[in-house]
Amino acid sequence: MIPGKIVEFIQGTNVMYAGTRDGKFHPLITAVLGAVVNADKETITFIVPEATATAMISNLKDNGKATLLIGEMFGNESYQFKGAYLNVQPANEQGLAIQRIYLDKNYL
């Protein structure tokens, strides 16, 4: 279970990156445009740009491993989440809302 303090942190002013690797262990790092802890308090949904999604999805289908790094934009606190990929979805209204909240908090 992801503790409440971490849930709040994820929704704060942060910089986020996701990492995957291919079958030859070549890393792929991409900016994340928002994240939310799901109702089960066990999984995190994060939004990545479509331009980098194809390579990331290929890596996830190859080995199912992902890392999410979230760090304070103006501080020293950061967290790294390592886990298994569950699924990929195209952008929907919920994903766009997560992205808008993240961009409003961090860049506008």
Biopython code that builds the backbone (N, CA, C, O; Angstrom):
import numpy as np
from Bio.PDB.StructureBuilder import StructureBuilder

atoms = [
    (1, "MET", "N", (0.834, -1.175, 0.000)),
    (1, "MET", "CA", (0.000, 0.000, 0.000)),
    (1, "MET", "C", (0.881, 1.242, 0.000)),
    (1, "MET", "O", (1.855, 1.325, 0.749)),
    (2, "ILE", "N", (0.537, 2.188, -0.830)),
    (2, "ILE", "CA", (1.280, 3.447, -0.896)),
    (2, "ILE", "C", (0.755, 4.357, 0.206)),
    (2, "ILE", "O", (-0.433, 4.679, 0.222)),
    (3, "PRO", "N", (1.624, 4.781, 1.134)),
    (3, "PRO", "CA", (1.179, 5.613, 2.256)),
    (3, "PRO", "C", (0.632, 6.971, 1.813)),
    (3, "PRO", "O", (1.007, 7.491, 0.762)),
    (4, "GLY", "N", (-0.257, 7.533, 2.629)),
    (4, "GLY", "CA", (-0.884, 8.815, 2.330)),
    (4, "GLY", "C", (0.111, 9.927, 2.068)),
    (4, "GLY", "O", (-0.115, 10.764, 1.194)),
    (5, "LYS", "N", (1.221, 9.950, 2.818)),
    (5, "LYS", "CA", (2.248, 10.977, 2.620)),
    (5, "LYS", "C", (2.809, 10.914, 1.194)),
    (5, "LYS", "O", (3.052, 11.948, 0.572)),
    (6, "ILE", "N", (3.009, 9.716, 0.691)),
    (6, "ILE", "CA", (3.548, 9.539, -0.659)),
    (6, "ILE", "C", (2.491, 9.902, -1.702)),
    (6, "ILE", "O", (2.816, 10.493, -2.732)),
    (7, "VAL", "N", (1.238, 9.554, -1.444)),
    (7, "VAL", "CA", (0.145, 9.933, -2.353)),
    (7, "VAL", "C", (0.121, 11.454, -2.502)),
    (7, "VAL", "O", (0.025, 11.969, -3.616)),
    (8, "GLU", "N", (0.207, 12.166, -1.387)),
    (8, "GLU", "CA", (0.225, 13.633, -1.421)),
    (8, "GLU", "C", (1.440, 14.147, -2.180)),
    (8, "GLU", "O", (1.336, 15.104, -2.947)),
    (9, "PHE", "N", (2.589, 13.517, -1.969)),
    (9, "PHE", "CA", (3.817, 13.931, -2.643)),
    (9, "PHE", "C", (3.666, 13.804, -4.159)),
    (9, "PHE", "O", (4.045, 14.709, -4.903)),
    (10, "ILE", "N", (3.124, 12.699, -4.604)),
    (10, "ILE", "CA", (2.950, 12.461, -6.046)),
    (10, "ILE", "C", (2.093, 13.553, -6.668)),
    (10, "ILE", "O", (2.299, 13.914, -7.827)),
    (11, "GLN", "N", (1.142, 14.081, -5.921)),
    (11, "GLN", "CA", (0.233, 15.092, -6.442)),
    (11, "GLN", "C", (0.772, 16.508, -6.258)),
    (11, "GLN", "O", (0.082, 17.472, -6.589)),
    (12, "GLY", "N", (1.985, 16.652, -5.737)),
    (12, "GLY", "CA", (2.565, 17.967, -5.480)),
    (12, "GLY", "C", (3.328, 18.515, -6.671)),
    (12, "GLY", "O", (3.179, 18.056, -7.803)),
    (13, "THR", "N", (4.158, 19.524, -6.375)),
    (13, "THR", "CA", (4.994, 20.155, -7.398)),
    (13, "THR", "C", (6.254, 19.321, -7.555)),
    (13, "THR", "O", (7.154, 19.378, -6.717)),
    (14, "ASN", "N", (6.313, 18.553, -8.624)),
    (14, "ASN", "CA", (7.395, 17.596, -8.800)),
    (14, "ASN", "C", (7.835, 17.480, -10.250)),
    (14, "ASN", "O", (7.144, 17.903, -11.177)),
    (15, "VAL", "N", (8.998, 16.899, -10.405)),
    (15, "VAL", "CA", (9.514, 16.507, -11.707)),
    (15, "VAL", "C", (9.390, 14.990, -11.774)),
    (15, "VAL", "O", (9.714, 14.299, -10.808)),
    (16, "MET", "N", (8.920, 14.463, -12.912)),
    (16, "MET", "CA", (8.692, 13.029, -13.026)),
    (16, "MET", "C", (9.323, 12.474, -14.296)),
    (16, "MET", "O", (9.263, 13.087, -15.362)),
    (17, "TYR", "N", (9.927, 11.303, -14.156)),
    (17, "TYR", "CA", (10.497, 10.584, -15.283)),
    (17, "TYR", "C", (10.155, 9.103, -15.154)),
    (17, "TYR", "O", (10.060, 8.574, -14.046)),
    (18, "ALA", "N", (9.972, 8.445, -16.280)),
    (18, "ALA", "CA", (9.755, 6.997, -16.306)),
    (18, "ALA", "C", (10.922, 6.363, -17.044)),
    (18, "ALA", "O", (11.467, 6.936, -17.987)),
    (19, "GLY", "N", (11.291, 5.178, -16.602)),
    (19, "GLY", "CA", (12.375, 4.453, -17.239)),
    (19, "GLY", "C", (11.967, 3.030, -17.567)),
    (19, "GLY", "O", (11.261, 2.371, -16.803)),
    (20, "THR", "N", (12.425, 2.576, -18.719)),
    (20, "THR", "CA", (12.261, 1.189, -19.125)),
    (20, "THR", "C", (13.571, 0.761, -19.779)),
    (20, "THR", "O", (14.503, 1.555, -19.911)),
    (21, "ARG", "N", (13.625, -0.503, -20.184)),
    (21, "ARG", "CA", (14.801, -0.971, -20.910)),
    (21, "ARG", "C", (14.349, -1.966, -21.966)),
    (21, "ARG", "O", (13.304, -2.606, -21.850)),
    (22, "ASP", "N", (15.170, -2.074, -22.996)),
    (22, "ASP", "CA", (14.837, -3.046, -24.036)),
    (22, "ASP", "C", (15.486, -4.391, -23.714)),
    (22, "ASP", "O", (16.101, -4.558, -22.660)),
    (23, "GLY", "N", (15.344, -5.338, -24.623)),
    (23, "GLY", "CA", (15.883, -6.677, -24.422)),
    (23, "GLY", "C", (17.394, -6.738, -24.324)),
    (23, "GLY", "O", (17.944, -7.712, -23.810)),
    (24, "LYS", "N", (18.070, -5.707, -24.814)),
    (24, "LYS", "CA", (19.536, -5.653, -24.734)),
    (24, "LYS", "C", (20.002, -4.769, -23.575)),
    (24, "LYS", "O", (21.173, -4.400, -23.496)),
    (25, "PHE", "N", (19.075, -4.437, -22.682)),
    (25, "PHE", "CA", (19.341, -3.619, -21.503)),
    (25, "PHE", "C", (19.697, -2.167, -21.829)),
    (25, "PHE", "O", (20.339, -1.494, -21.023)),
    (26, "HIS", "N", (19.286, -1.679, -23.000)),
    (26, "HIS", "CA", (19.459, -0.266, -23.326)),
    (26, "HIS", "C", (18.340, 0.510, -22.664)),
    (26, "HIS", "O", (17.168, 0.195, -22.875)),
    (27, "PRO", "N", (18.671, 1.526, -21.861)),
    (27, "PRO", "CA", (17.640, 2.257, -21.133)),
    (27, "PRO", "C", (16.891, 3.259, -22.013)),
    (27, "PRO", "O", (17.406, 3.750, -23.017)),
    (28, "LEU", "N", (15.678, 3.538, -21.603)),
    (28, "LEU", "CA", (14.873, 4.592, -22.219)),
    (28, "LEU", "C", (14.274, 5.400, -21.077)),
    (28, "LEU", "O", (13.567, 4.859, -20.226)),
    (29, "ILE", "N", (14.555, 6.677, -21.064)),
    (29, "ILE", "CA", (14.020, 7.579, -20.043)),
    (29, "ILE", "C", (13.124, 8.586, -20.753)),
    (29, "ILE", "O", (13.489, 9.121, -21.800)),
    (30, "THR", "N", (11.963, 8.838, -20.187)),
    (30, "THR", "CA", (11.063, 9.813, -20.784)),
    (30, "THR", "C", (10.406, 10.653, -19.697)),
    (30, "THR", "O", (10.171, 10.183, -18.584)),
    (31, "ALA", "N", (10.119, 11.890, -20.036)),
    (31, "ALA", "CA", (9.421, 12.773, -19.108)),
    (31, "ALA", "C", (8.003, 12.256, -18.892)),
    (31, "ALA", "O", (7.372, 11.733, -19.810)),
    (32, "VAL", "N", (7.520, 12.410, -17.682)),
    (32, "VAL", "CA", (6.151, 12.036, -17.333)),
    (32, "VAL", "C", (5.363, 13.328, -17.145)),
    (32, "VAL", "O", (5.841, 14.273, -16.517)),
    (33, "LEU", "N", (4.165, 13.359, -17.689)),
    (33, "LEU", "CA", (3.342, 14.570, -17.659)),
    (33, "LEU", "C", (2.192, 14.467, -16.671)),
    (33, "LEU", "O", (1.119, 15.024, -16.901)),
    (34, "GLY", "N", (2.412, 13.762, -15.581)),
    (34, "GLY", "CA", (1.411, 13.636, -14.540)),
    (34, "GLY", "C", (1.267, 12.206, -14.079)),
    (34, "GLY", "O", (1.488, 11.265, -14.841)),
    (35, "ALA", "N", (0.892, 12.053, -12.814)),
    (35, "ALA", "CA", (0.713, 10.720, -12.236)),
    (35, "ALA", "C", (-0.336, 10.798, -11.143)),
    (35, "ALA", "O", (-0.555, 11.850, -10.541)),
    (36, "VAL", "N", (-0.977, 9.673, -10.898)),
    (36, "VAL", "CA", (-1.978, 9.589, -9.841)),
    (36, "VAL", "C", (-1.943, 8.182, -9.248)),
    (36, "VAL", "O", (-1.788, 7.191, -9.961)),
    (37, "VAL", "N", (-2.090, 8.122, -7.925)),
    (37, "VAL", "CA", (-2.213, 6.831, -7.259)),
    (37, "VAL", "C", (-3.660, 6.378, -7.436)),
    (37, "VAL", "O", (-4.593, 7.135, -7.169)),
    (38, "ASN", "N", (-3.837, 5.158, -7.880)),
    (38, "ASN", "CA", (-5.179, 4.635, -8.138)),
    (38, "ASN", "C", (-5.896, 4.288, -6.832)),
    (38, "ASN", "O", (-5.276, 4.213, -5.772)),
    (39, "ALA", "N", (-7.198, 4.082, -6.925)),
    (39, "ALA", "CA", (-8.044, 3.832, -5.755)),
    (39, "ALA", "C", (-7.577, 2.642, -4.923)),
    (39, "ALA", "O", (-7.819, 2.605, -3.717)),
    (40, "ASP", "N", (-6.912, 1.668, -5.547)),
    (40, "ASP", "CA", (-6.442, 0.491, -4.804)),
    (40, "ASP", "C", (-5.245, 0.802, -3.904)),
    (40, "ASP", "O", (-4.847, -0.037, -3.095)),
    (41, "LYS", "N", (-4.669, 1.998, -4.038)),
    (41, "LYS", "CA", (-3.489, 2.439, -3.281)),
    (41, "LYS", "C", (-2.274, 1.534, -3.491)),
    (41, "LYS", "O", (-1.327, 1.551, -2.704)),
    (42, "GLU", "N", (-2.317, 0.746, -4.567)),
    (42, "GLU", "CA", (-1.228, -0.183, -4.879)),
    (42, "GLU", "C", (-0.572, 0.124, -6.221)),
    (42, "GLU", "O", (0.565, -0.277, -6.468)),
    (43, "THR", "N", (-1.290, 0.834, -7.084)),
    (43, "THR", "CA", (-0.802, 1.087, -8.442)),
    (43, "THR", "C", (-0.815, 2.584, -8.736)),
    (43, "THR", "O", (-1.565, 3.356, -8.140)),
    (44, "ILE", "N", (0.043, 2.959, -9.677)),
    (44, "ILE", "CA", (0.157, 4.353, -10.103)),
    (44, "ILE", "C", (-0.068, 4.413, -11.597)),
    (44, "ILE", "O", (0.503, 3.627, -12.352)),
    (45, "THR", "N", (-0.898, 5.342, -12.020)),
    (45, "THR", "CA", (-1.076, 5.628, -13.441)),
    (45, "THR", "C", (-0.255, 6.865, -13.755)),
    (45, "THR", "O", (-0.353, 7.875, -13.058)),
    (46, "PHE", "N", (0.565, 6.787, -14.819)),
    (46, "PHE", "CA", (1.308, 7.974, -15.221)),
    (46, "PHE", "C", (1.166, 8.204, -16.711)),
    (46, "PHE", "O", (0.943, 7.274, -17.485)),
    (47, "ILE", "N", (1.301, 9.464, -17.095)),
    (47, "ILE", "CA", (1.068, 9.920, -18.461)),
    (47, "ILE", "C", (2.407, 10.232, -19.115)),
    (47, "ILE", "O", (3.215, 10.976, -18.561)),
    (48, "VAL", "N", (2.641, 9.659, -20.302)),
    (48, "VAL", "CA", (3.860, 9.955, -21.062)),
    (48, "VAL", "C", (3.465, 10.522, -22.426)),
    (48, "VAL", "O", (2.383, 10.232, -22.936)),
    (49, "PRO", "N", (4.347, 11.328, -23.009)),
    (49, "PRO", "CA", (4.059, 11.882, -24.333)),
    (49, "PRO", "C", (3.944, 10.782, -25.390)),
    (49, "PRO", "O", (4.674, 9.791, -25.352)),
    (50, "GLU", "N", (3.042, 10.966, -26.306)),
    (50, "GLU", "CA", (2.842, 9.992, -27.373)),
    (50, "GLU", "C", (4.119, 9.772, -28.185)),
    (50, "GLU", "O", (4.365, 8.670, -28.675)),
    (51, "ALA", "N", (4.925, 10.820, -28.326)),
    (51, "ALA", "CA", (6.146, 10.725, -29.131)),
    (51, "ALA", "C", (7.123, 9.690, -28.583)),
    (51, "ALA", "O", (7.882, 9.096, -29.350)),
    (52, "THR", "N", (7.117, 9.466, -27.282)),
    (52, "THR", "CA", (8.032, 8.475, -26.687)),
    (52, "THR", "C", (7.309, 7.201, -26.272)),
    (52, "THR", "O", (7.944, 6.249, -25.818)),
    (53, "ALA", "N", (6.008, 7.173, -26.420)),
    (53, "ALA", "CA", (5.221, 6.026, -25.945)),
    (53, "ALA", "C", (5.515, 4.753, -26.735)),
    (53, "ALA", "O", (5.532, 3.670, -26.148)),
    (54, "THR", "N", (5.743, 4.843, -28.017)),
    (54, "THR", "CA", (5.932, 3.641, -28.837)),
    (54, "THR", "C", (7.126, 2.820, -28.355)),
    (54, "THR", "O", (7.009, 1.609, -28.168)),
    (55, "ALA", "N", (8.264, 3.465, -28.155)),
    (55, "ALA", "CA", (9.455, 2.740, -27.690)),
    (55, "ALA", "C", (9.245, 2.215, -26.277)),
    (55, "ALA", "O", (9.659, 1.100, -25.959)),
    (56, "MET", "N", (8.602, 3.012, -25.429)),
    (56, "MET", "CA", (8.366, 2.581, -24.064)),
    (56, "MET", "C", (7.429, 1.371, -24.022)),
    (56, "MET", "O", (7.675, 0.420, -23.280)),
    (57, "ILE", "N", (6.378, 1.406, -24.801)),
    (57, "ILE", "CA", (5.432, 0.282, -24.854)),
    (57, "ILE", "C", (6.135, -0.977, -25.346)),
    (57, "ILE", "O", (5.896, -2.066, -24.824)),
    (58, "SER", "N", (6.988, -0.835, -26.333)),
    (58, "SER", "CA", (7.746, -1.982, -26.831)),
    (58, "SER", "C", (8.591, -2.590, -25.713)),
    (58, "SER", "O", (8.621, -3.809, -25.546)),
    (59, "ASN", "N", (9.276, -1.738, -24.948)),
    (59, "ASN", "CA", (10.086, -2.222, -23.829)),
    (59, "ASN", "C", (9.226, -2.911, -22.776)),
    (59, "ASN", "O", (9.596, -3.964, -22.255)),
    (60, "LEU", "N", (8.081, -2.317, -22.465)),
    (60, "LEU", "CA", (7.204, -2.889, -21.447)),
    (60, "LEU", "C", (6.660, -4.248, -21.882)),
    (60, "LEU", "O", (6.566, -5.171, -21.073)),
    (61, "LYS", "N", (6.308, -4.367, -23.144)),
    (61, "LYS", "CA", (5.813, -5.650, -23.638)),
    (61, "LYS", "C", (6.919, -6.697, -23.657)),
    (61, "LYS", "O", (6.656, -7.889, -23.499)),
    (62, "ASP", "N", (8.166, -6.246, -23.850)),
    (62, "ASP", "CA", (9.304, -7.159, -23.889)),
    (62, "ASP", "C", (9.608, -7.754, -22.512)),
    (62, "ASP", "O", (9.817, -8.961, -22.387)),
    (63, "ASN", "N", (9.632, -6.895, -21.468)),
    (63, "ASN", "CA", (10.057, -7.403, -20.160)),
    (63, "ASN", "C", (9.146, -7.013, -19.000)),
    (63, "ASN", "O", (9.320, -7.517, -17.891)),
    (64, "GLY", "N", (8.194, -6.138, -19.229)),
    (64, "GLY", "CA", (7.206, -5.800, -18.210)),
    (64, "GLY", "C", (7.709, -4.991, -17.029)),
    (64, "GLY", "O", (7.022, -4.907, -16.010)),
    (65, "LYS", "N", (8.883, -4.396, -17.136)),
    (65, "LYS", "CA", (9.449, -3.659, -16.003)),
    (65, "LYS", "C", (9.477, -2.154, -16.271)),
    (65, "LYS", "O", (9.830, -1.698, -17.359)),
    (66, "ALA", "N", (9.091, -1.402, -15.234)),
    (66, "ALA", "CA", (9.087, 0.056, -15.350)),
    (66, "ALA", "C", (9.563, 0.665, -14.040)),
    (66, "ALA", "O", (9.413, 0.075, -12.970)),
    (67, "THR", "N", (10.131, 1.844, -14.145)),
    (67, "THR", "CA", (10.536, 2.628, -12.992)),
    (67, "THR", "C", (9.955, 4.018, -13.145)),
    (67, "THR", "O", (9.970, 4.592, -14.234)),
    (68, "LEU", "N", (9.444, 4.557, -12.050)),
    (68, "LEU", "CA", (8.919, 5.915, -12.029)),
    (68, "LEU", "C", (9.688, 6.682, -10.973)),
    (68, "LEU", "O", (9.726, 6.277, -9.812)),
    (69, "LEU", "N", (10.302, 7.790, -11.368)),
    (69, "LEU", "CA", (11.048, 8.647, -10.449)),
    (69, "LEU", "C", (10.277, 9.947, -10.293)),
    (69, "LEU", "O", (9.918, 10.594, -11.277)),
    (70, "ILE", "N", (10.027, 10.319, -9.047)),
    (70, "ILE", "CA", (9.325, 11.568, -8.763)),
    (70, "ILE", "C", (10.144, 12.334, -7.737)),
    (70, "ILE", "O", (10.430, 11.827, -6.652)),
    (71, "GLY", "N", (10.522, 13.565, -8.088)),
    (71, "GLY", "CA", (11.330, 14.383, -7.187)),
    (71, "GLY", "C", (10.784, 15.785, -7.068)),
    (71, "GLY", "O", (10.182, 16.313, -8.003)),
    (72, "GLU", "N", (10.998, 16.389, -5.906)),
    (72, "GLU", "CA", (10.568, 17.770, -5.706)),
    (72, "GLU", "C", (11.265, 18.687, -6.697)),
    (72, "GLU", "O", (12.457, 18.547, -6.969)),
    (73, "MET", "N", (10.511, 19.610, -7.221)),
    (73, "MET", "CA", (11.094, 20.573, -8.143)),
    (73, "MET", "C", (12.028, 21.529, -7.401)),
    (73, "MET", "O", (13.063, 21.928, -7.933)),
    (74, "PHE", "N", (11.663, 21.890, -6.183)),
    (74, "PHE", "CA", (12.457, 22.858, -5.413)),
    (74, "PHE", "C", (12.802, 22.300, -4.034)),
    (74, "PHE", "O", (12.563, 22.957, -3.021)),
    (75, "GLY", "N", (13.355, 21.109, -3.994)),
    (75, "GLY", "CA", (13.709, 20.487, -2.727)),
    (75, "GLY", "C", (14.567, 19.260, -2.949)),
    (75, "GLY", "O", (15.079, 19.033, -4.045)),
    (76, "ASN", "N", (14.717, 18.474, -1.901)),
    (76, "ASN", "CA", (15.600, 17.311, -1.954)),
    (76, "ASN", "C", (14.881, 15.975, -1.840)),
    (76, "ASN", "O", (15.519, 14.925, -1.914)),
    (77, "GLU", "N", (13.576, 15.996, -1.664)),
    (77, "GLU", "CA", (12.846, 14.748, -1.482)),
    (77, "GLU", "C", (12.520, 14.128, -2.834)),
    (77, "GLU", "O", (12.098, 14.816, -3.763)),
    (78, "SER", "N", (12.723, 12.815, -2.929)),
    (78, "SER", "CA", (12.380, 12.107, -4.158)),
    (78, "SER", "C", (12.059, 10.655, -3.826)),
    (78, "SER", "O", (12.467, 10.122, -2.794)),
    (79, "TYR", "N", (11.312, 10.032, -4.738)),
    (79, "TYR", "CA", (10.931, 8.632, -4.573)),
    (79, "TYR", "C", (11.074, 7.922, -5.906)),
    (79, "TYR", "O", (10.852, 8.503, -6.968)),
    (80, "GLN", "N", (11.444, 6.668, -5.829)),
    (80, "GLN", "CA", (11.537, 5.841, -7.018)),
    (80, "GLN", "C", (10.633, 4.621, -6.811)),
    (80, "GLN", "O", (10.714, 3.927, -5.798)),
    (81, "PHE", "N", (9.781, 4.389, -7.792)),
    (81, "PHE", "CA", (8.868, 3.256, -7.750)),
    (81, "PHE", "C", (9.271, 2.289, -8.852)),
    (81, "PHE", "O", (9.392, 2.680, -10.014)),
    (82, "LYS", "N", (9.477, 1.044, -8.496)),
    (82, "LYS", "CA", (9.808, 0.017, -9.480)),
    (82, "LYS", "C", (8.690, -1.004, -9.469)),
    (82, "LYS", "O", (8.222, -1.423, -8.410)),
    (83, "GLY", "N", (8.273, -1.395, -10.647)),
    (83, "GLY", "CA", (7.185, -2.351, -10.668)),
    (83, "GLY", "C", (6.941, -2.944, -12.032)),
    (83, "GLY", "O", (7.703, -2.758, -12.981)),
    (84, "ALA", "N", (5.849, -3.660, -12.084)),
    (84, "ALA", "CA", (5.453, -4.351, -13.307)),
    (84, "ALA", "C", (4.405, -3.533, -14.054)),
    (84, "ALA", "O", (3.517, -2.926, -13.456)),
    (85, "TYR", "N", (4.533, -3.538, -15.343)),
    (85, "TYR", "CA", (3.580, -2.865, -16.214)),
    (85, "TYR", "C", (2.292, -3.681, -16.241)),
    (85, "TYR", "O", (2.322, -4.902, -16.392)),
    (86, "LEU", "N", (1.170, -2.997, -16.094)),
    (86, "LEU", "CA", (-0.127, -3.678, -16.112)),
    (86, "LEU", "C", (-0.832, -3.507, -17.445)),
    (86, "LEU", "O", (-1.313, -4.482, -18.023)),
    (87, "ASN", "N", (-0.899, -2.274, -17.939)),
    (87, "ASN", "CA", (-1.524, -2.043, -19.234)),
    (87, "ASN", "C", (-1.194, -0.641, -19.745)),
    (87, "ASN", "O", (-0.686, 0.211, -19.016)),
    (88, "VAL", "N", (-1.498, -0.443, -20.997)),
    (88, "VAL", "CA", (-1.326, 0.849, -21.651)),
    (88, "VAL", "C", (-2.667, 1.243, -22.233)),
    (88, "VAL", "O", (-3.375, 0.423, -22.819)),
    (89, "GLN", "N", (-3.005, 2.508, -22.064)),
    (89, "GLN", "CA", (-4.256, 3.019, -22.619)),
    (89, "GLN", "C", (-3.980, 4.295, -23.387)),
    (89, "GLN", "O", (-3.121, 5.084, -22.993)),
    (90, "PRO", "N", (-4.696, 4.508, -24.478)),
    (90, "PRO", "CA", (-4.572, 5.804, -25.153)),
    (90, "PRO", "C", (-5.163, 6.887, -24.264)),
    (90, "PRO", "O", (-5.924, 6.601, -23.339)),
    (91, "ALA", "N", (-4.811, 8.109, -24.547)),
    (91, "ALA", "CA", (-5.314, 9.234, -23.754)),
    (91, "ALA", "C", (-6.838, 9.229, -23.720)),
    (91, "ALA", "O", (-7.504, 9.040, -24.738)),
    (92, "ASN", "N", (-7.370, 9.443, -22.514)),
    (92, "ASN", "CA", (-8.805, 9.584, -22.341)),
    (92, "ASN", "C", (-9.041, 10.814, -21.468)),
    (92, "ASN", "O", (-8.091, 11.520, -21.129)),
    (93, "GLU", "N", (-10.280, 11.078, -21.105)),
    (93, "GLU", "CA", (-10.574, 12.277, -20.318)),
    (93, "GLU", "C", (-9.859, 12.275, -18.975)),
    (93, "GLU", "O", (-9.365, 13.317, -18.543)),
    (94, "GLN", "N", (-9.791, 11.121, -18.301)),
    (94, "GLN", "CA", (-9.100, 11.046, -17.021)),
    (94, "GLN", "C", (-7.615, 11.353, -17.192)),
    (94, "GLN", "O", (-7.041, 12.110, -16.409)),
    (95, "GLY", "N", (-6.997, 10.771, -18.209)),
    (95, "GLY", "CA", (-5.588, 11.023, -18.463)),
    (95, "GLY", "C", (-5.309, 12.473, -18.800)),
    (95, "GLY", "O", (-4.312, 13.039, -18.351)),
    (96, "LEU", "N", (-6.178, 13.074, -19.585)),
    (96, "LEU", "CA", (-6.011, 14.489, -19.913)),
    (96, "LEU", "C", (-6.175, 15.364, -18.683)),
    (96, "LEU", "O", (-5.477, 16.368, -18.544)),
    (97, "ALA", "N", (-7.090, 14.999, -17.783)),
    (97, "ALA", "CA", (-7.280, 15.758, -16.543)),
    (97, "ALA", "C", (-6.029, 15.662, -15.666)),
    (97, "ALA", "O", (-5.591, 16.664, -15.102)),
    (98, "ILE", "N", (-5.455, 14.465, -15.549)),
    (98, "ILE", "CA", (-4.223, 14.277, -14.774)),
    (98, "ILE", "C", (-3.112, 15.147, -15.352)),
    (98, "ILE", "O", (-2.366, 15.788, -14.611)),
    (99, "GLN", "N", (-3.009, 15.165, -16.661)),
    (99, "GLN", "CA", (-1.974, 15.965, -17.329)),
    (99, "GLN", "C", (-2.203, 17.453, -17.094)),
    (99, "GLN", "O", (-1.252, 18.179, -16.808)),
    (100, "ARG", "N", (-3.440, 17.921, -17.209)),
    (100, "ARG", "CA", (-3.731, 19.344, -17.004)),
    (100, "ARG", "C", (-3.373, 19.770, -15.578)),
    (100, "ARG", "O", (-2.776, 20.828, -15.381)),
    (101, "ILE", "N", (-3.734, 18.956, -14.588)),
    (101, "ILE", "CA", (-3.421, 19.283, -13.193)),
    (101, "ILE", "C", (-1.913, 19.381, -13.003)),
    (101, "ILE", "O", (-1.421, 20.322, -12.380)),
    (102, "TYR", "N", (-1.179, 18.407, -13.539)),
    (102, "TYR", "CA", (0.278, 18.403, -13.402)),
    (102, "TYR", "C", (0.898, 19.645, -14.050)),
    (102, "TYR", "O", (1.730, 20.318, -13.442)),
    (103, "LEU", "N", (0.496, 19.937, -15.262)),
    (103, "LEU", "CA", (1.066, 21.100, -15.955)),
    (103, "LEU", "C", (0.701, 22.409, -15.275)),
    (103, "LEU", "O", (1.529, 23.317, -15.198)),
    (104, "ASP", "N", (-0.531, 22.519, -14.780)),
    (104, "ASP", "CA", (-0.930, 23.728, -14.065)),
    (104, "ASP", "C", (-0.106, 23.921, -12.802)),
    (104, "ASP", "O", (0.287, 25.049, -12.504)),
    (105, "LYS", "N", (0.168, 22.865, -12.053)),
    (105, "LYS", "CA", (0.928, 22.961, -10.812)),
    (105, "LYS", "C", (2.411, 23.247, -11.055)),
    (105, "LYS", "O", (3.051, 23.941, -10.266)),
    (106, "ASN", "N", (2.943, 22.717, -12.135)),
    (106, "ASN", "CA", (4.379, 22.742, -12.317)),
    (106, "ASN", "C", (4.915, 23.726, -13.352)),
    (106, "ASN", "O", (6.089, 24.095, -13.308)),
    (107, "TYR", "N", (4.077, 24.146, -14.266)),
    (107, "TYR", "CA", (4.623, 24.949, -15.359)),
    (107, "TYR", "C", (3.835, 26.198, -15.701)),
    (107, "TYR", "O", (4.292, 26.991, -16.523)),
    (108, "LEU", "N", (2.691, 26.402, -15.117)),
    (108, "LEU", "CA", (1.898, 27.587, -15.474)),
    (108, "LEU", "C", (1.767, 28.547, -14.326)),
    (108, "LEU", "O", (1.131, 29.591, -14.464)),
]
sb = StructureBuilder()
sb.init_structure("model")
sb.init_model(0)
sb.init_chain("A")
sb.init_seg("    ")
for serial, (resi, resn, name, xyz) in enumerate(atoms, 1):
    if name == "N":
        sb.init_residue(resn, " ", resi, " ")
    sb.init_atom(name, np.array(xyz, "f"), 0.0, 1.0, " ", f" {name:<3s}", serial, name[0])
structure = sb.get_structure()
